Amino acid sequence: AELTPEGAVELINYAPTTKPTGGGYWSGQYHVENLIKNAPLTPEHFRSIVEKGDPTNIGYIMQNPNVPADLVADVAEKLPEIRDANLKRLIQRALLRAGTITVDQMRDAMAVGDGYGISYDIFHYPELTAKLSPELLRMIPVKTGEELKKFLDFPNVPPDLAAELISKHWKQLKKYDLYELLKNVKLP
């Protein structure tokens, strides 16, 4: 038998209470994660889970393709107050994927200094950039030749930015890669 949305919500809300104390590995987390990411919940069900306030569950909800855009926006408004770095990153990814990230949110996302922040996600999951404006693309730091090649494959890269980045990083590229970039990238 298939799990009803009401049953899924009950299970999702119950699951965090079964975690072992001390933050050790919890084998049930994988199943709860998949349930939250894929459950066909109604907007009311999503809201009830968010209202419980469990950061892990909120992060997983942000990855569910059925989550209502207004709920993502409501959670995003609370982004400055959120202390959980992983939850922030999941929310930022949801905003990038939806194309609804603001300039201020993007600035905050780019300010994270760790090697696995949202910049890492952007270069490794190019679908996150599909809806970004040229203004937001200018905020993404490009540090290496490999990142440059990936960046120039993103849609909406302004020609002047492409030229600036190529002139800055061309020595980090192999000759063939540089030739291909210059041949295929629209420059001013």
C-alpha positions as YAML, in Angstrom:
chain: A
units: angstrom
residues:
- id: 1
  name: ALA
  ca: [0.00, 0.00, 0.00]
- id: 2
  name: GLU
  ca: [1.13, 3.53, -0.75]
- id: 3
  name: LEU
  ca: [1.82, 5.97, 2.06]
- id: 4
  name: THR
  ca: [-0.75, 8.77, 2.23]
- id: 5
  name: PRO
  ca: [0.45, 12.38, 2.47]
- id: 6
  name: GLU
  ca: [-0.96, 12.55, 6.01]
- id: 7
  name: GLY
  ca: [0.93, 9.40, 6.97]
- id: 8
  name: ALA
  ca: [4.12, 10.79, 5.40]
- id: 9
  name: VAL
  ca: [3.81, 13.99, 7.47]
- id: 10
  name: GLU
  ca: [3.28, 11.98, 10.66]
- id: 11
  name: LEU
  ca: [6.34, 9.85, 9.90]
- id: 12
  name: ILE
  ca: [8.45, 12.90, 8.99]
- id: 13
  name: ASN
  ca: [7.48, 14.67, 12.22]
- id: 14
  name: TYR
  ca: [8.02, 11.54, 14.31]
- id: 15
  name: ALA
  ca: [11.39, 10.55, 12.82]
- id: 16
  name: PRO
  ca: [13.53, 13.29, 14.44]
- id: 17
  name: THR
  ca: [12.38, 12.09, 17.87]
- id: 18
  name: THR
  ca: [14.01, 8.71, 17.23]
- id: 19
  name: LYS
  ca: [17.52, 10.07, 16.62]
- id: 20
  name: PRO
  ca: [20.16, 8.83, 19.07]
- id: 21
  name: THR
  ca: [21.52, 11.38, 21.51]
- id: 22
  name: GLY
  ca: [25.01, 12.64, 20.93]
- id: 23
  name: GLY
  ca: [24.64, 13.22, 17.20]
- id: 24
  name: GLY
  ca: [25.83, 9.76, 16.18]
- id: 25
  name: TYR
  ca: [24.96, 8.04, 12.94]
- id: 26
  name: TRP
  ca: [21.27, 7.39, 12.56]
- id: 27
  name: SER
  ca: [20.33, 4.81, 9.92]
- id: 28
  name: GLY
  ca: [16.77, 6.09, 9.57]
- id: 29
  name: GLN
  ca: [17.87, 9.48, 8.29]
- id: 30
  name: TYR
  ca: [18.45, 8.22, 4.75]
- id: 31
  name: HIS
  ca: [14.87, 6.98, 4.47]
- id: 32
  name: VAL
  ca: [13.40, 10.14, 5.97]
- id: 33
  name: GLU
  ca: [15.51, 12.23, 3.60]
- id: 34
  name: ASN
  ca: [14.21, 10.35, 0.56]
- id: 35
  name: LEU
  ca: [10.66, 10.56, 1.85]
- id: 36
  name: ILE
  ca: [10.83, 14.32, 2.33]
- id: 37
  name: LYS
  ca: [12.60, 14.97, -0.98]
- id: 38
  name: ASN
  ca: [10.11, 12.92, -2.99]
- id: 39
  name: ALA
  ca: [6.80, 12.90, -1.14]
- id: 40
  name: PRO
  ca: [3.85, 14.35, -3.11]
- id: 41
  name: LEU
  ca: [2.74, 16.53, -0.22]
- id: 42
  name: THR
  ca: [0.23, 19.35, -0.36]
- id: 43
  name: PRO
  ca: [1.25, 22.93, 0.43]
- id: 44
  name: GLU
  ca: [-0.40, 22.58, 3.85]
- id: 45
  name: HIS
  ca: [1.68, 19.48, 4.59]
- id: 46
  name: PHE
  ca: [4.90, 21.26, 3.60]
- id: 47
  name: ARG
  ca: [3.98, 24.18, 5.86]
- id: 48
  name: SER
  ca: [3.25, 21.90, 8.82]
- id: 49
  name: ILE
  ca: [6.70, 20.33, 8.50]
- id: 50
  name: VAL
  ca: [8.42, 23.72, 8.23]
- id: 51
  name: GLU
  ca: [6.51, 24.98, 11.27]
- id: 52
  name: LYS
  ca: [8.01, 22.15, 13.35]
- id: 53
  name: GLY
  ca: [11.35, 23.89, 12.76]
- id: 54
  name: ASP
  ca: [13.66, 20.87, 12.36]
- id: 55
  name: PRO
  ca: [16.51, 22.32, 10.24]
- id: 56
  name: THR
  ca: [17.31, 18.99, 8.60]
- id: 57
  name: ASN
  ca: [13.72, 18.47, 7.47]
- id: 58
  name: ILE
  ca: [13.45, 22.07, 6.21]
- id: 59
  name: GLY
  ca: [16.60, 21.51, 4.16]
- id: 60
  name: TYR
  ca: [15.19, 18.36, 2.61]
- id: 61
  name: ILE
  ca: [11.90, 20.10, 1.83]
- id: 62
  name: MET
  ca: [13.82, 22.71, -0.15]
- id: 63
  name: GLN
  ca: [14.95, 19.87, -2.43]
- id: 64
  name: ASN
  ca: [11.46, 18.54, -3.09]
- id: 65
  name: PRO
  ca: [10.29, 19.55, -6.59]
- id: 66
  name: ASN
  ca: [6.70, 19.87, -5.29]
- id: 67
  name: VAL
  ca: [7.47, 22.51, -2.65]
- id: 68
  name: PRO
  ca: [5.43, 25.66, -3.28]
- id: 69
  name: ALA
  ca: [7.41, 28.70, -4.42]
- id: 70
  name: ASP
  ca: [5.80, 30.90, -1.77]
- id: 71
  name: LEU
  ca: [6.99, 28.55, 0.98]
- id: 72
  name: VAL
  ca: [10.53, 28.66, -0.40]
- id: 73
  name: ALA
  ca: [10.26, 32.46, -0.36]
- id: 74
  name: ASP
  ca: [8.99, 32.42, 3.25]
- id: 75
  name: VAL
  ca: [11.88, 30.22, 4.36]
- id: 76
  name: ALA
  ca: [14.34, 32.34, 2.35]
- id: 77
  name: GLU
  ca: [13.22, 35.46, 4.23]
- id: 78
  name: LYS
  ca: [14.51, 33.80, 7.40]
- id: 79
  name: LEU
  ca: [17.88, 33.00, 5.79]
- id: 80
  name: PRO
  ca: [19.85, 35.65, 7.74]
- id: 81
  name: GLU
  ca: [18.59, 34.16, 11.02]
- id: 82
  name: ILE
  ca: [19.52, 30.57, 10.14]
- id: 83
  name: ARG
  ca: [22.74, 29.38, 11.80]
- id: 84
  name: ASP
  ca: [22.89, 25.87, 10.30]
- id: 85
  name: ALA
  ca: [25.35, 26.22, 7.38]
- id: 86
  name: ASN
  ca: [24.08, 23.10, 5.58]
- id: 87
  name: LEU
  ca: [20.48, 24.31, 5.78]
- id: 88
  name: LYS
  ca: [21.50, 27.72, 4.42]
- id: 89
  name: ARG
  ca: [23.25, 26.05, 1.52]
- id: 90
  name: LEU
  ca: [20.22, 23.88, 0.71]
- id: 91
  name: ILE
  ca: [17.96, 26.94, 0.74]
- id: 92
  name: GLN
  ca: [20.38, 28.87, -1.46]
- id: 93
  name: ARG
  ca: [20.46, 25.96, -3.91]
- id: 94
  name: ALA
  ca: [16.65, 25.92, -4.03]
- id: 95
  name: LEU
  ca: [16.62, 29.66, -4.71]
- id: 96
  name: LEU
  ca: [19.23, 29.30, -7.45]
- id: 97
  name: ARG
  ca: [17.37, 26.42, -9.07]
- id: 98
  name: ALA
  ca: [14.12, 28.41, -9.03]
- id: 99
  name: GLY
  ca: [15.85, 31.56, -10.27]
- id: 100
  name: THR
  ca: [14.45, 33.57, -7.36]
- id: 101
  name: ILE
  ca: [17.64, 34.38, -5.46]
- id: 102
  name: THR
  ca: [18.02, 38.10, -4.79]
- id: 103
  name: VAL
  ca: [21.19, 40.16, -5.13]
- id: 104
  name: ASP
  ca: [21.55, 40.37, -1.34]
- id: 105
  name: GLN
  ca: [21.02, 36.62, -0.92]
- id: 106
  name: MET
  ca: [23.56, 35.93, -3.67]
- id: 107
  name: ARG
  ca: [26.05, 38.29, -2.04]
- id: 108
  name: ASP
  ca: [25.64, 36.44, 1.27]
- id: 109
  name: ALA
  ca: [25.96, 33.08, -0.47]
- id: 110
  name: MET
  ca: [29.21, 34.13, -2.15]
- id: 111
  name: ALA
  ca: [30.62, 35.47, 1.13]
- id: 112
  name: VAL
  ca: [30.88, 31.96, 2.59]
- id: 113
  name: GLY
  ca: [34.57, 31.16, 2.62]
- id: 114
  name: ASP
  ca: [34.56, 27.37, 2.87]
- id: 115
  name: GLY
  ca: [35.59, 25.27, -0.11]
- id: 116
  name: TYR
  ca: [32.21, 23.56, -0.29]
- id: 117
  name: GLY
  ca: [29.96, 26.58, -0.18]
- id: 118
  name: ILE
  ca: [27.45, 27.52, -2.84]
- id: 119
  name: SER
  ca: [30.25, 28.40, -5.30]
- id: 120
  name: TYR
  ca: [31.25, 24.75, -5.30]
- id: 121
  name: ASP
  ca: [27.64, 23.76, -5.98]
- id: 122
  name: ILE
  ca: [27.34, 26.24, -8.84]
- id: 123
  name: PHE
  ca: [30.35, 24.81, -10.66]
- id: 124
  name: HIS
  ca: [29.39, 21.19, -10.04]
- id: 125
  name: TYR
  ca: [25.64, 21.51, -10.68]
- id: 126
  name: PRO
  ca: [25.37, 23.89, -13.66]
- id: 127
  name: GLU
  ca: [21.56, 23.60, -13.67]
- id: 128
  name: LEU
  ca: [21.68, 25.99, -10.71]
- id: 129
  name: THR
  ca: [22.74, 28.80, -13.06]
- id: 130
  name: ALA
  ca: [20.10, 28.29, -15.74]
- id: 131
  name: LYS
  ca: [17.95, 31.17, -14.52]
- id: 132
  name: LEU
  ca: [20.60, 33.57, -13.23]
- id: 133
  name: SER
  ca: [20.78, 37.09, -14.59]
- id: 134
  name: PRO
  ca: [24.08, 38.55, -15.83]
- id: 135
  name: GLU
  ca: [24.14, 40.72, -12.69]
- id: 136
  name: LEU
  ca: [24.12, 37.63, -10.47]
- id: 137
  name: LEU
  ca: [26.63, 35.78, -12.65]
- id: 138
  name: ARG
  ca: [29.09, 38.63, -12.06]
- id: 139
  name: MET
  ca: [29.02, 37.79, -8.35]
- id: 140
  name: ILE
  ca: [30.33, 34.23, -8.80]
- id: 141
  name: PRO
  ca: [34.06, 34.04, -8.08]
- id: 142
  name: VAL
  ca: [36.06, 32.26, -10.77]
- id: 143
  name: LYS
  ca: [39.42, 31.17, -9.37]
- id: 144
  name: THR
  ca: [40.85, 28.56, -11.74]
- id: 145
  name: GLY
  ca: [41.03, 27.69, -15.41]
- id: 146
  name: GLU
  ca: [38.72, 24.71, -14.86]
- id: 147
  name: GLU
  ca: [36.13, 26.96, -13.20]
- id: 148
  name: LEU
  ca: [36.50, 29.39, -16.11]
- id: 149
  name: LYS
  ca: [35.67, 26.66, -18.65]
- id: 150
  name: LYS
  ca: [32.58, 25.67, -16.65]
- id: 151
  name: PHE
  ca: [31.54, 29.29, -16.07]
- id: 152
  name: LEU
  ca: [31.66, 30.16, -19.76]
- id: 153
  name: ASP
  ca: [29.24, 27.30, -20.46]
- id: 154
  name: PHE
  ca: [26.60, 28.94, -18.26]
- id: 155
  name: PRO
  ca: [23.79, 30.76, -20.06]
- id: 156
  name: ASN
  ca: [23.60, 34.57, -19.91]
- id: 157
  name: VAL
  ca: [27.33, 35.24, -19.40]
- id: 158
  name: PRO
  ca: [27.89, 38.81, -20.60]
- id: 159
  name: PRO
  ca: [30.58, 39.09, -23.31]
- id: 160
  name: ASP
  ca: [32.53, 41.72, -21.36]
- id: 161
  name: LEU
  ca: [32.67, 39.45, -18.31]
- id: 162
  name: ALA
  ca: [33.78, 36.52, -20.48]
- id: 163
  name: ALA
  ca: [36.60, 38.66, -21.93]
- id: 164
  name: GLU
  ca: [37.64, 39.87, -18.48]
- id: 165
  name: LEU
  ca: [37.77, 36.35, -17.05]
- id: 166
  name: ILE
  ca: [39.62, 34.91, -20.04]
- id: 167
  name: SER
  ca: [42.25, 37.66, -19.83]
- id: 168
  name: LYS
  ca: [42.65, 36.94, -16.10]
- id: 169
  name: HIS
  ca: [42.84, 33.12, -16.28]
- id: 170
  name: TRP
  ca: [44.14, 32.30, -19.77]
- id: 171
  name: LYS
  ca: [47.54, 31.16, -18.42]
- id: 172
  name: GLN
  ca: [45.79, 28.46, -16.38]
- id: 173
  name: LEU
  ca: [44.38, 26.83, -19.51]
- id: 174
  name: LYS
  ca: [45.93, 24.37, -21.91]
- id: 175
  name: LYS
  ca: [46.48, 25.83, -25.39]
- id: 176
  name: TYR
  ca: [43.73, 23.71, -26.92]
- id: 177
  name: ASP
  ca: [41.24, 24.72, -24.20]
- id: 178
  name: LEU
  ca: [42.10, 28.37, -24.73]
- id: 179
  name: TYR
  ca: [41.68, 27.97, -28.49]
- id: 180
  name: GLU
  ca: [38.25, 26.34, -28.00]
- id: 181
  name: LEU
  ca: [37.15, 29.09, -25.62]
- id: 182
  name: LEU
  ca: [38.20, 31.85, -27.97]
- id: 183
  name: LYS
  ca: [36.54, 30.07, -30.89]
- id: 184
  name: ASN
  ca: [33.22, 29.40, -29.10]
- id: 185
  name: VAL
  ca: [32.72, 32.21, -26.59]
- id: 186
  name: LYS
  ca: [30.99, 35.40, -27.66]
- id: 187
  name: LEU
  ca: [33.35, 38.29, -26.93]
- id: 188
  name: PRO
  ca: [32.76, 42.07, -27.22]
...
